[in-house]
Amino acid sequence: MKILIIEDEQQLLSSIQQSLEKEVFLVETATDYHSALEKALIYEYDCILLDIMLPKGSGLDILKILKKEGKSDNVIIISAKDSLDDKLAGLELGADDYLTKPFHLAELNARIKAVLRRKDLNGTNILQIANTKLDFDSRQFWVNEVTVSLNRKEFDVLYYFMINKDRLVTKSALAEHVWGDHSDNADNFDFVYYQIKNLRKKIQSTTADIEIESIYGIGYKLVAL
């Protein structure tokens, strides 16, 4: 699960980033209007944490652009401004939630998970396809109620496939979602191939009624058997 933090206060940014990384989220950051807007428009994120007051621009202006592009439905505003007008403006522009500084990191984590459940899991923390289940909160995967051990990247890859069931997933999209900024520096996507190879072995060693199909030269697709 990939999160973008848009915040110019370095100490708060670091605290949020460390907290989310402990929750095994993939975290990217931006500290000013222009870099934040660029990342938010170019890349896909499961959730964006957006400060209103930014160097060189307003977070609400970023939100207006994201709404126009249809990308504002996974945004949580984090702001020192506690005015009703700002809250209403943010929510009307499509933000999912509004959290006033200072806040407890535990509350922020809970609100992020709530946004992700609404966005990808229809309000629950369980994804179920055929005889398989994946728990977003506990990061567990079961086949016929038997736990299958997955490492961090295998879980993230499988989660991305399951929320995109029957859809073509390109290697570049998968790399960006699971590995984030690090994938931009890669010469090729061999690391994606090897992660999927290992994940397939684990799935095939069970009685799972799902499989990851290869679409030659393009990417992959998860289907139910």
C-alpha atoms as a printed R data frame, in Angstrom:
    type eleno elety resid chain resno       x       y       z
1   ATOM     1    CA   MET     A     1   0.000   0.000   0.000
2   ATOM     2    CA   LYS     A     2   1.531   3.217  -1.226
3   ATOM     3    CA   ILE     A     3   1.142   6.576   0.516
4   ATOM     4    CA   LEU     A     4   2.277  10.092  -0.416
5   ATOM     5    CA   ILE     A     5   2.895  12.542   2.433
6   ATOM     6    CA   ILE     A     6   2.752  16.197   1.371
7   ATOM     7    CA   GLU     A     7   4.096  18.152   4.348
8   ATOM     8    CA   ASP     A     8   6.757  20.872   4.675
9   ATOM     9    CA   GLU     A     9   7.351  20.579   8.428
10  ATOM    10    CA   GLN     A    10  10.324  18.226   8.431
11  ATOM    11    CA   GLN     A    11   9.988  16.866  11.958
12  ATOM    12    CA   LEU     A    12   6.325  16.021  11.512
13  ATOM    13    CA   LEU     A    13   7.012  14.564   8.087
14  ATOM    14    CA   SER     A    14   9.703  12.268   9.500
15  ATOM    15    CA   SER     A    15   7.485  11.176  12.386
16  ATOM    16    CA   ILE     A    16   4.583  10.309  10.078
17  ATOM    17    CA   GLN     A    17   6.867   8.525   7.629
18  ATOM    18    CA   GLN     A    18   8.479   6.393  10.340
19  ATOM    19    CA   SER     A    19   5.092   5.550  11.835
20  ATOM    20    CA   LEU     A    20   3.652   4.458   8.496
21  ATOM    21    CA   GLU     A    21   6.730   2.461   7.538
22  ATOM    22    CA   LYS     A    22   6.368   0.531  10.812
23  ATOM    23    CA   GLU     A    23   2.886  -0.345   9.550
24  ATOM    24    CA   VAL     A    24   4.597  -1.723   6.409
25  ATOM    25    CA   PHE     A    25   3.321   1.006   4.081
26  ATOM    26    CA   LEU     A    26   5.423   2.167   1.148
27  ATOM    27    CA   VAL     A    27   5.886   5.895   1.768
28  ATOM    28    CA   GLU     A    28   6.906   8.728  -0.560
29  ATOM    29    CA   THR     A    29   7.176  12.387   0.395
30  ATOM    30    CA   ALA     A    30   6.958  15.904  -1.032
31  ATOM    31    CA   THR     A    31   7.671  19.152   0.795
32  ATOM    32    CA   ASP     A    32   6.482  21.892  -1.565
33  ATOM    33    CA   TYR     A    33   3.614  22.647  -3.938
34  ATOM    34    CA   HIS     A    34   5.327  21.880  -7.250
35  ATOM    35    CA   SER     A    35   6.989  18.575  -6.321
36  ATOM    36    CA   ALA     A    36   3.796  17.461  -4.572
37  ATOM    37    CA   LEU     A    37   1.602  18.227  -7.577
38  ATOM    38    CA   GLU     A    38   4.021  16.499  -9.927
39  ATOM    39    CA   LYS     A    39   4.076  13.289  -7.879
40  ATOM    40    CA   ALA     A    40   0.334  13.283  -7.256
41  ATOM    41    CA   LEU     A    41  -0.428  13.599 -10.972
42  ATOM    42    CA   ILE     A    42   2.214  11.243 -12.351
43  ATOM    43    CA   TYR     A    43   2.007   8.377  -9.871
44  ATOM    44    CA   GLU     A    44  -0.813   6.374  -8.330
45  ATOM    45    CA   TYR     A    45  -1.212   6.302  -4.534
46  ATOM    46    CA   ASP     A    46  -3.559   4.415  -2.245
47  ATOM    47    CA   CYS     A    47  -3.745   7.456   0.020
48  ATOM    48    CA   ILE     A    48  -2.413  11.035  -0.005
49  ATOM    49    CA   LEU     A    49  -1.822  13.018   3.185
50  ATOM    50    CA   LEU     A    50  -2.097  16.671   2.202
51  ATOM    51    CA   ASP     A    51  -1.102  19.756   4.182
52  ATOM    52    CA   ILE     A    52  -2.960  22.920   3.167
53  ATOM    53    CA   MET     A    53  -0.195  25.454   3.834
54  ATOM    54    CA   LEU     A    54   2.764  24.643   1.555
55  ATOM    55    CA   PRO     A    55   5.750  26.584   0.203
56  ATOM    56    CA   LYS     A    56   4.937  28.085  -3.203
57  ATOM    57    CA   GLY     A    57   1.254  27.178  -3.147
58  ATOM    58    CA   SER     A    58  -1.841  25.862  -1.401
59  ATOM    59    CA   GLY     A    59  -2.771  22.265  -0.753
60  ATOM    60    CA   LEU     A    60  -6.368  23.161  -1.643
61  ATOM    61    CA   ASP     A    61  -5.186  24.141  -5.129
62  ATOM    62    CA   ILE     A    62  -3.556  20.722  -5.461
63  ATOM    63    CA   LEU     A    63  -6.844  19.154  -4.384
64  ATOM    64    CA   LYS     A    64  -8.754  21.155  -7.021
65  ATOM    65    CA   ILE     A    65  -6.468  19.794  -9.737
66  ATOM    66    CA   LEU     A    66  -6.706  16.240  -8.387
67  ATOM    67    CA   LYS     A    67 -10.502  16.496  -8.377
68  ATOM    68    CA   LYS     A    68 -10.458  17.621 -11.999
69  ATOM    69    CA   GLU     A    69  -8.287  14.589 -12.816
70  ATOM    70    CA   GLY     A    70 -10.530  12.240 -10.811
71  ATOM    71    CA   LYS     A    71  -7.840  11.507  -8.203
72  ATOM    72    CA   SER     A    72  -9.155  13.277  -5.101
73  ATOM    73    CA   ASP     A    73 -11.081  10.407  -3.485
74  ATOM    74    CA   ASN     A    74  -8.191   9.067  -1.383
75  ATOM    75    CA   VAL     A    75  -6.956  12.294   0.227
76  ATOM    76    CA   ILE     A    76  -6.724  13.066   3.944
77  ATOM    77    CA   ILE     A    77  -6.059  16.725   4.713
78  ATOM    78    CA   ILE     A    78  -3.694  17.320   7.642
79  ATOM    79    CA   SER     A    79  -3.641  20.971   8.624
80  ATOM    80    CA   ALA     A    80  -2.994  23.375  11.468
81  ATOM    81    CA   LYS     A    81  -5.955  25.384  10.207
82  ATOM    82    CA   ASP     A    82  -9.045  24.368  12.167
83  ATOM    83    CA   SER     A    83 -11.580  26.630  10.483
84  ATOM    84    CA   LEU     A    84 -14.925  25.229   9.370
85  ATOM    85    CA   ASP     A    85 -14.539  26.929   5.980
86  ATOM    86    CA   ASP     A    86 -11.279  25.072   5.270
87  ATOM    87    CA   LYS     A    87 -12.796  21.753   6.309
88  ATOM    88    CA   LEU     A    88 -15.851  22.269   4.123
89  ATOM    89    CA   ALA     A    89 -13.720  23.427   1.191
90  ATOM    90    CA   GLY     A    90 -11.501  20.357   1.450
91  ATOM    91    CA   LEU     A    91 -14.399  17.915   1.744
92  ATOM    92    CA   GLU     A    92 -16.283  19.567  -1.116
93  ATOM    93    CA   LEU     A    93 -13.188  19.162  -3.287
94  ATOM    94    CA   GLY     A    94 -13.293  15.417  -2.683
95  ATOM    95    CA   ALA     A    95 -11.058  14.844   0.341
96  ATOM    96    CA   ASP     A    96 -12.020  11.776   2.374
97  ATOM    97    CA   ASP     A    97 -11.118  13.191   5.764
98  ATOM    98    CA   TYR     A    98  -9.699  16.240   7.566
99  ATOM    99    CA   LEU     A    99  -7.371  15.936  10.553
100 ATOM   100    CA   THR     A   100  -6.311  19.000  12.538
101 ATOM   101    CA   LYS     A   101  -2.763  19.330  13.897
102 ATOM   102    CA   PRO     A   102  -1.574  18.351  16.396
103 ATOM   103    CA   PHE     A   103  -2.866  14.784  16.205
104 ATOM   104    CA   HIS     A   104  -1.866  11.375  17.513
105 ATOM   105    CA   LEU     A   105  -0.114   9.175  14.961
106 ATOM   106    CA   ALA     A   106  -2.313   6.267  16.030
107 ATOM   107    CA   GLU     A   107  -5.395   8.266  15.019
108 ATOM   108    CA   LEU     A   108  -3.821   9.130  11.667
109 ATOM   109    CA   ASN     A   109  -3.013   5.454  11.049
110 ATOM   110    CA   ALA     A   110  -6.595   4.476  11.866
111 ATOM   111    CA   ARG     A   111  -8.005   7.069   9.475
112 ATOM   112    CA   ILE     A   112  -5.661   5.977   6.685
113 ATOM   113    CA   LYS     A   113  -6.761   2.367   7.102
114 ATOM   114    CA   ALA     A   114 -10.399   3.475   7.040
115 ATOM   115    CA   VAL     A   115  -9.813   5.312   3.731
116 ATOM   116    CA   LEU     A   116  -8.086   2.247   2.263
117 ATOM   117    CA   ARG     A   117 -10.908  -0.043   3.365
118 ATOM   118    CA   ARG     A   118 -13.453   2.240   1.707
119 ATOM   119    CA   LYS     A   119 -11.373   2.635  -1.429
120 ATOM   120    CA   ASP     A   120 -10.276  -0.922  -2.169
121 ATOM   121    CA   LEU     A   121 -12.119  -3.261   0.185
122 ATOM   122    CA   ASN     A   122 -15.706  -1.931   0.298
123 ATOM   123    CA   GLY     A   123 -15.423  -1.095   3.979
124 ATOM   124    CA   THR     A   124 -13.929  -4.377   5.172
125 ATOM   125    CA   ASN     A   125 -10.330  -5.443   5.772
126 ATOM   126    CA   ILE     A   126 -10.726  -8.778   3.969
127 ATOM   127    CA   LEU     A   127 -10.285  -9.485   0.262
128 ATOM   128    CA   GLN     A   128 -11.745 -12.822  -0.820
129 ATOM   129    CA   ILE     A   129 -11.405 -14.499  -4.215
130 ATOM   130    CA   ALA     A   130 -12.502 -18.115  -4.720
131 ATOM   131    CA   ASN     A   131 -11.085 -20.136  -1.807
132 ATOM   132    CA   THR     A   132  -8.474 -17.519  -0.863
133 ATOM   133    CA   LYS     A   133  -8.593 -14.645   1.629
134 ATOM   134    CA   LEU     A   134  -6.222 -11.783   2.270
135 ATOM   135    CA   ASP     A   135  -6.403  -9.688   5.451
136 ATOM   136    CA   PHE     A   136  -5.248  -6.126   4.874
137 ATOM   137    CA   ASP     A   137  -4.800  -5.307   8.583
138 ATOM   138    CA   SER     A   138  -2.984  -8.419   9.797
139 ATOM   139    CA   ARG     A   139  -1.182  -8.939   6.454
140 ATOM   140    CA   GLN     A   140  -2.140 -12.594   6.315
141 ATOM   141    CA   PHE     A   141  -3.133 -14.802   3.397
142 ATOM   142    CA   TRP     A   142  -5.189 -18.001   3.614
143 ATOM   143    CA   VAL     A   143  -6.109 -20.788   1.222
144 ATOM   144    CA   ASN     A   144  -9.041 -22.870   2.477
145 ATOM   145    CA   GLU     A   145  -8.512 -21.257   5.904
146 ATOM   146    CA   VAL     A   146  -4.885 -22.450   5.986
147 ATOM   147    CA   THR     A   147  -2.289 -19.689   6.424
148 ATOM   148    CA   VAL     A   148   0.231 -19.259   3.627
149 ATOM   149    CA   SER     A   149   3.409 -17.429   4.655
150 ATOM   150    CA   LEU     A   150   4.304 -14.450   2.459
151 ATOM   151    CA   ASN     A   151   7.128 -11.975   2.815
152 ATOM   152    CA   ARG     A   152   6.460  -8.232   2.683
153 ATOM   153    CA   LYS     A   153   6.839  -7.785  -1.082
154 ATOM   154    CA   GLU     A   154   4.959 -10.994  -1.927
155 ATOM   155    CA   PHE     A   155   2.029  -9.768   0.164
156 ATOM   156    CA   ASP     A   156   2.064  -6.332  -1.502
157 ATOM   157    CA   VAL     A   157   2.247  -7.869  -4.980
158 ATOM   158    CA   LEU     A   158  -0.627 -10.258  -4.255
159 ATOM   159    CA   TYR     A   159  -2.723  -7.472  -2.725
160 ATOM   160    CA   TYR     A   160  -2.274  -5.375  -5.858
161 ATOM   161    CA   PHE     A   161  -3.255  -8.304  -8.072
162 ATOM   162    CA   MET     A   162  -6.317  -9.120  -5.959
163 ATOM   163    CA   ILE     A   163  -7.708  -5.565  -5.993
164 ATOM   164    CA   ASN     A   164  -7.169  -5.640  -9.765
165 ATOM   165    CA   LYS     A   165  -8.633  -9.122 -10.354
166 ATOM   166    CA   ASP     A   166  -9.142  -9.948 -14.067
167 ATOM   167    CA   ARG     A   167  -7.395  -6.716 -15.090
168 ATOM   168    CA   LEU     A   168  -4.140  -6.490 -16.986
169 ATOM   169    CA   VAL     A   169  -1.351  -5.360 -14.647
170 ATOM   170    CA   THR     A   170   1.763  -4.115 -16.413
171 ATOM   171    CA   LYS     A   171   5.219  -4.690 -14.983
172 ATOM   172    CA   SER     A   172   5.790  -0.937 -14.734
173 ATOM   173    CA   ALA     A   173   2.511  -0.333 -12.861
174 ATOM   174    CA   LEU     A   174   3.276  -3.149 -10.436
175 ATOM   175    CA   ALA     A   175   6.834  -1.901  -9.884
176 ATOM   176    CA   GLU     A   176   5.649   1.644  -9.230
177 ATOM   177    CA   HIS     A   177   2.954   0.526  -6.785
178 ATOM   178    CA   VAL     A   178   5.052  -1.942  -4.775
179 ATOM   179    CA   TRP     A   179   8.552  -0.458  -5.045
180 ATOM   180    CA   GLY     A   180   7.697   3.243  -5.515
181 ATOM   181    CA   ASP     A   181  10.440   5.730  -6.391
182 ATOM   182    CA   HIS     A   182  13.068   2.983  -6.321
183 ATOM   183    CA   SER     A   183  11.637   1.480  -9.516
184 ATOM   184    CA   ASP     A   184  12.462   4.663 -11.479
185 ATOM   185    CA   ASN     A   185  16.182   3.859 -11.250
186 ATOM   186    CA   ALA     A   186  15.860   0.264 -12.427
187 ATOM   187    CA   ASP     A   187  17.387  -0.777 -15.760
188 ATOM   188    CA   ASN     A   188  14.789  -3.524 -16.151
189 ATOM   189    CA   PHE     A   189  11.969  -5.228 -14.284
190 ATOM   190    CA   ASP     A   190  13.726  -8.489 -13.458
191 ATOM   191    CA   PHE     A   191  13.044  -7.870  -9.766
192 ATOM   192    CA   VAL     A   192   9.304  -7.938 -10.557
193 ATOM   193    CA   TYR     A   193   9.668 -11.204 -12.458
194 ATOM   194    CA   TYR     A   194  11.518 -12.926  -9.625
195 ATOM   195    CA   GLN     A   195   9.029 -11.731  -6.995
196 ATOM   196    CA   ILE     A   196   6.116 -13.037  -9.054
197 ATOM   197    CA   LYS     A   197   7.959 -16.302  -9.731
198 ATOM   198    CA   ASN     A   198   8.342 -16.892  -5.983
199 ATOM   199    CA   LEU     A   199   4.733 -15.879  -5.295
200 ATOM   200    CA   ARG     A   200   3.463 -18.254  -7.975
201 ATOM   201    CA   LYS     A   201   5.399 -21.139  -6.427
202 ATOM   202    CA   LYS     A   202   3.761 -20.508  -3.081
203 ATOM   203    CA   ILE     A   203   0.282 -20.282  -4.602
204 ATOM   204    CA   GLN     A   204   0.808 -23.408  -6.739
205 ATOM   205    CA   SER     A   205   1.975 -25.371  -3.702
206 ATOM   206    CA   THR     A   206  -1.518 -24.940  -2.218
207 ATOM   207    CA   THR     A   207  -5.036 -25.773  -3.388
208 ATOM   208    CA   ALA     A   208  -5.715 -22.123  -4.277
209 ATOM   209    CA   ASP     A   209  -8.293 -21.583  -7.012
210 ATOM   210    CA   ILE     A   210  -6.486 -18.525  -8.327
211 ATOM   211    CA   GLU     A   211  -3.501 -18.087 -10.583
212 ATOM   212    CA   ILE     A   212  -1.349 -15.302 -11.978
213 ATOM   213    CA   GLU     A   213  -1.368 -15.481 -15.775
214 ATOM   214    CA   SER     A   214   1.399 -14.015 -17.916
215 ATOM   215    CA   ILE     A   215   0.349 -11.725 -20.756
216 ATOM   216    CA   TYR     A   216   3.358 -12.072 -23.035
217 ATOM   217    CA   GLY     A   217   5.423  -8.924 -23.400
218 ATOM   218    CA   ILE     A   218   2.989  -6.788 -21.387
219 ATOM   219    CA   GLY     A   219   2.365  -7.980 -17.836
220 ATOM   220    CA   TYR     A   220   0.143 -10.234 -15.760
221 ATOM   221    CA   LYS     A   221  -3.425 -10.920 -14.726
222 ATOM   222    CA   LEU     A   222  -4.841 -12.632 -11.628
223 ATOM   223    CA   VAL     A   223  -7.810 -14.875 -12.391
224 ATOM   224    CA   ALA     A   224 -10.040 -17.283 -10.472
225 ATOM   225    CA   LEU     A   225  -9.999 -20.859 -11.770
